[in-house]
Amino acid sequence: MGAKNTLKVIPATAGPGDAKGRAASVSKYDSGPGCQDSTNAVERAGEHVFCIYMRISLLVFAGALGVMTLPNLFSTEPVNQTPKKPVTDEYQGVKVQDDYQWLEKDDDPAVKAWSDAQNQRTRKYLDKLPDRAAIEKQLTDWYAKTSPSYSGIVSRPGVLFAFKFQPPKQQQMLVTLSSADDLKSEKVVLDPNKLDPTGKTAIDWFVPSRDGKYVAMSISQGGSEDGTLRIYETATGKALKDSIAHVQYPTAGGSAAWNADGTGIYYTRFPRKGERPDADLNFYQQVYFHKLGANDSEDPYSIGKAFPRIAEINLQASHDGKNILATVANGDGGDFAHYLLGPEGNWKQLTQFSDQIKLARR
């Protein structure tokens, strides 16, 4: 026997002062057919989700009905015949002719032109569907009501730093909180959606200074993950003039770690034009030190020249800021080496790739 649904029925006469119940009310999600009772407000586990599902189903059904009753819009559009360019290949002694193999070359201008024409024709058809706009608006409204989420929380004295993702915004923003239990204390340090309303500018990662006065961020554009390091005042969200390009890239990521007094920061950087052949500009990651207010062209090299081409460096500062740990991955093979920068300013190698030490903590 399956478990029966448990119902809770609240009389419609219950009022705010009724100690046994609360005022009968119907959620905004219970406004569709089958989701409301004129006498009682019925609460079921999962009822809201069911009602949303039913409303989406009704919208999709209405859209499908519209498509079925819609005249064939394609019939009024000219059909561009795809040229046949026969190519014969032999597999296991069997010859196979393919008339459209030429479409596999996506960098061919002719293929791009064919693809663009197909996309335009499809887009024109979809935009004419009578219920498309209504369905898009309703789904967008529901998506916008999604609760925000927080991630990447970092603690500093008296303040928490966190990424906040709030639909329908495209990119997560950086915020501060006085406590995880006090969301009303939230302050926005940087909202990339305001920097770029197209939603194509993102924060790759952030590192607050030890006292929390400043926060360094890698910011990239157009989905490139080619990050530029920027420094912001935490309290005001004001950007300092410091800007360092190519500190982050998908081939090896990127990272940074502040010194003890927050006057400077160690950071990863990839080669610049002229420092390596063009084919190596997104490899050979190294570490440099930047003093706040200085020109990055004057930043002294710190470590990394002897690292492999595919090295991936992760920097972490100790709690007192006096030591910097560099964890160096030899690509994605699972081999790591570890180096420690002490207060005297010299790097000391702690482990080698051959030691098979997977993790070290600052």
C-alpha positions in Angstrom: 0.0 0.0 0.0 1.4 3.4 -0.9 1.6 6.2 1.6 -1.5 8.5 1.6 -1.1 12.3 1.1 -1.5 14.2 4.4 -3.8 17.1 4.1 -4.0 20.1 6.4 -7.4 21.9 6.1 -7.6 25.4 7.5 -11.1 26.9 7.9 -11.8 29.9 5.9 -13.0 31.7 9.0 -9.6 31.4 10.7 -8.2 34.9 11.4 -4.9 36.4 12.5 -5.8 36.1 16.1 -6.9 32.4 15.9 -4.4 30.5 18.0 -5.2 27.3 16.2 -4.5 28.5 12.7 -3.7 31.4 10.4 -5.8 33.4 8.0 -7.0 31.4 5.1 -5.1 32.6 2.1 -4.1 31.4 -1.3 -0.5 31.6 -2.5 0.2 33.4 -5.8 1.2 30.0 -7.1 -2.3 28.6 -6.3 -4.2 30.8 -8.8 -4.4 28.3 -11.6 -7.2 25.8 -12.3 -7.3 23.0 -9.8 -5.1 24.8 -7.3 -7.7 26.7 -5.3 -10.8 25.7 -3.2 -13.4 28.3 -2.6 -14.1 27.0 0.9 -10.8 25.8 2.2 -7.2 26.7 1.7 -5.5 23.3 1.3 -1.8 22.9 2.0 -0.1 19.8 0.5 3.6 18.9 0.4 4.8 19.7 -3.1 1.5 21.5 -4.1 3.2 24.7 -5.1 5.6 22.8 -7.3 2.8 20.9 -8.9 0.8 24.1 -9.6 3.9 25.6 -11.3 4.3 22.5 -13.3 0.7 22.6 -14.4 0.9 26.2 -15.4 4.1 25.5 -17.5 2.3 22.6 -19.0 -0.7 24.8 -19.9 1.6 27.4 -21.5 3.5 24.8 -23.5 0.2 23.1 -24.6 -1.1 26.5 -25.7 2.1 27.1 -27.6 1.9 23.7 -29.2 -1.8 24.3 -30.1 -0.8 27.6 -31.7 1.9 25.9 -33.8 -0.6 23.2 -35.0 -3.1 25.9 -36.0 -0.5 28.2 -37.5 -0.2 28.3 -41.3 3.0 27.0 -42.6 5.1 30.1 -42.3 8.0 28.4 -44.1 5.8 28.0 -47.2 6.1 31.7 -47.8 9.8 31.8 -47.3 12.3 31.0 -50.1 14.1 27.8 -49.5 17.9 27.9 -50.1 18.9 24.6 -51.5 22.1 23.2 -49.9 24.6 22.5 -52.7 25.8 18.9 -53.0 29.5 18.4 -53.3 30.0 14.7 -53.5 33.0 13.2 -51.7 33.7 9.5 -51.8 35.6 7.7 -48.9 36.4 4.0 -48.7 35.9 2.2 -45.4 36.8 -1.5 -45.0 36.7 -1.8 -48.8 33.3 -0.2 -49.1 33.0 3.1 -50.9 30.7 5.7 -49.3 29.6 8.9 -51.0 28.8 11.9 -48.9 27.2 14.9 -50.6 27.5 17.2 -47.6 30.9 16.5 -46.1 31.9 20.0 -47.0 29.7 21.3 -44.2 32.0 19.8 -41.6 34.6 22.5 -42.3 33.2 25.1 -39.9 36.0 27.6 -40.6 35.1 27.7 -44.4 33.5 31.0 -45.3 30.9 29.1 -47.5 29.9 27.0 -44.5 29.6 30.0 -42.2 27.4 31.7 -44.8 25.2 28.6 -45.1 24.9 28.4 -41.3 24.0 32.1 -41.0 21.3 31.7 -43.6 19.8 28.7 -41.8 19.9 30.5 -38.5 18.2 33.6 -39.9 15.4 31.6 -41.5 14.8 29.6 -38.3 14.9 32.8 -36.2 12.4 34.5 -38.4 10.0 31.5 -38.1 10.3 31.2 -34.4 9.8 34.9 -33.8 6.4 34.7 -35.6 5.0 32.0 -33.4 2.0 33.7 -31.6 2.6 32.4 -28.1 6.4 32.5 -28.0 6.6 36.0 -26.4 4.1 35.2 -23.7 5.8 31.9 -22.8 9.2 33.6 -22.7 7.9 36.4 -20.5 6.2 34.0 -18.0 9.3 31.7 -17.8 11.6 34.8 -17.3 9.3 36.1 -14.5 9.4 32.7 -12.7 13.2 32.5 -13.2 13.6 36.0 -11.7 11.9 34.9 -8.5 14.6 32.3 -7.8 16.3 32.8 -4.4 19.8 34.2 -4.5 22.7 31.9 -3.7 26.1 32.6 -2.0 29.4 30.9 -2.6 33.2 31.2 -2.2 32.8 32.7 1.3 36.0 34.2 2.7 36.3 35.5 6.3 38.2 38.6 7.4 38.1 40.4 10.7 34.4 41.5 11.1 33.4 40.9 7.6 32.6 38.0 5.2 33.2 38.2 1.4 31.1 36.1 -0.9 30.0 35.7 -4.5 26.2 36.3 -4.8 24.2 35.0 -7.8 20.8 36.7 -8.2 18.7 35.7 -11.2 17.9 37.1 -13.7 21.3 38.8 -13.5 23.8 37.1 -15.8 26.9 37.3 -13.6 27.5 36.8 -9.9 28.5 39.9 -7.9 30.9 40.3 -5.0 29.3 41.3 -1.7 30.2 41.6 2.0 28.2 40.6 5.0 28.7 41.3 8.7 27.4 37.8 9.5 26.1 34.8 7.7 22.9 35.2 9.9 22.4 38.8 8.9 21.6 39.1 5.1 20.3 42.6 5.6 23.9 43.7 6.3 24.8 42.8 2.7 26.8 45.5 0.7 27.8 45.2 -2.9 31.5 45.7 -3.6 31.3 45.1 -7.3 28.4 44.2 -9.6 29.8 43.3 -13.0 26.3 43.5 -14.5 26.4 47.2 -13.9 29.9 47.5 -15.4 28.6 45.7 -18.5 24.8 45.5 -19.0 25.3 42.9 -21.7 26.3 40.4 -19.0 29.6 39.5 -20.7 31.9 40.8 -17.9 32.6 38.4 -15.0 34.6 38.1 -11.8 36.9 35.1 -12.1 38.0 35.1 -8.5 38.8 37.4 -5.6 41.2 37.7 -2.7 40.7 40.1 0.2 43.7 41.7 1.9 44.4 40.3 5.4 42.6 43.2 7.1 39.8 43.2 4.6 40.4 46.8 3.6 41.1 45.9 -0.1 40.0 43.1 -2.3 41.8 42.0 -5.5 39.7 40.6 -8.3 40.4 39.0 -11.7 37.9 40.4 -14.2 37.4 39.0 -17.7 35.2 39.9 -20.6 33.3 38.0 -23.3 33.6 34.6 -21.6 37.4 34.7 -22.4 38.5 34.0 -18.7 41.5 36.2 -19.7 41.6 38.0 -16.4 42.9 41.5 -15.5 43.7 42.0 -11.8 41.9 45.0 -10.3 42.0 46.3 -6.7 38.9 47.7 -5.0 38.3 49.4 -1.6 36.0 47.2 0.3 34.1 49.9 2.1 33.3 52.1 -0.9 33.6 49.8 -3.9 36.0 52.3 -5.4 38.5 50.9 -7.9 42.2 51.8 -7.4 44.2 52.7 -10.5 46.1 49.4 -10.3 45.4 47.2 -13.3 47.5 44.1 -14.4 46.6 42.2 -17.5 46.7 38.4 -18.3 46.9 37.2 -14.7 44.3 34.5 -15.4 43.7 32.2 -18.4 41.9 28.9 -18.9 45.2 27.0 -19.6 46.3 27.3 -16.0 43.9 29.5 -14.1 45.3 32.2 -11.9 45.6 33.3 -8.3 47.0 36.0 -5.9 48.0 36.4 -2.3 48.5 39.6 -0.2 51.5 40.4 1.9 51.2 40.9 5.6 50.5 44.6 5.8 48.3 44.8 2.7 50.6 47.1 0.8 51.2 44.7 -2.0 50.2 41.5 -3.6 51.8 38.4 -5.2 50.1 37.3 -8.4 50.4 34.9 -11.3 50.9 36.2 -14.7 51.3 34.8 -18.2 54.0 36.0 -20.7 53.4 39.3 -22.5 54.0 39.9 -26.2 57.7 39.7 -26.9 58.6 37.7 -23.7 57.8 34.4 -25.4 56.8 33.1 -28.9 53.1 33.7 -29.6 52.3 30.0 -29.2 53.5 30.2 -25.6 51.7 33.4 -24.4 49.1 31.4 -22.6 51.6 29.1 -20.9 54.7 29.4 -18.7 52.8 31.0 -15.8 55.1 32.9 -13.3 54.7 34.8 -10.1 55.3 38.6 -9.7 54.9 41.1 -6.8 52.9 44.3 -7.2 53.1 47.2 -4.7 49.9 49.2 -4.6 50.1 52.4 -6.7 53.1 51.2 -8.7 53.2 50.7 -12.5 52.9 47.0 -13.2 55.7 47.2 -15.7 58.0 47.7 -12.7 56.7 44.6 -10.8 59.6 42.4 -9.8 59.7 38.7 -10.8 59.3 36.3 -7.9 59.3 32.7 -9.0 58.4 30.4 -11.9 61.0 30.6 -14.6 62.1 27.0 -13.9 58.5 25.6 -13.8 57.1 23.5 -16.7 55.3 25.0 -19.7 52.0 23.7 -18.4 52.5 24.7 -14.7 49.4 25.8 -12.8 50.3 27.9 -9.8 48.0 28.4 -6.8 49.1 31.1 -4.2 48.0 31.1 -0.6 49.0 33.4 2.3 49.4 32.2 5.9 47.0 33.6 8.5 49.5 36.1 9.7 50.5 37.0 6.1 54.2 36.4 6.7 54.5 33.3 4.5 53.2 32.6 0.9 52.7 29.0 -0.2 52.9 28.2 -3.9 51.3 24.9 -5.0 52.5 24.1 -8.5 50.6 21.5 -10.5 52.4 19.9 -13.5 49.4 20.3 -15.7 46.4 18.1 -15.0 48.4 14.9 -14.3 48.1 15.0 -10.5 51.7 15.8 -9.7 52.5 18.7 -7.4 55.5 20.6 -6.1 55.3 23.1 -3.2 57.3 26.2 -2.5 57.3 28.5 0.5 58.2 32.2 0.6 59.3 33.2 4.1 59.6 36.6 5.8 63.2 36.9 4.6 61.9 37.1 1.0 63.4 33.8 -0.3 61.5 30.9 -1.8 62.3 27.4 -0.5 61.2 24.3 -2.3 59.4 21.9 0.1 58.4 19.0 -2.2 59.1 17.8 -5.8 56.7 16.3 -8.3 58.3 12.9 -7.7 57.4 13.1 -4.0 53.8 12.5 -4.9 52.7 14.9 -2.1 49.1 16.0 -3.2 48.3 18.6 -0.6 50.0 21.2 1.6 48.4 23.7 3.8 49.6 27.1 4.7 
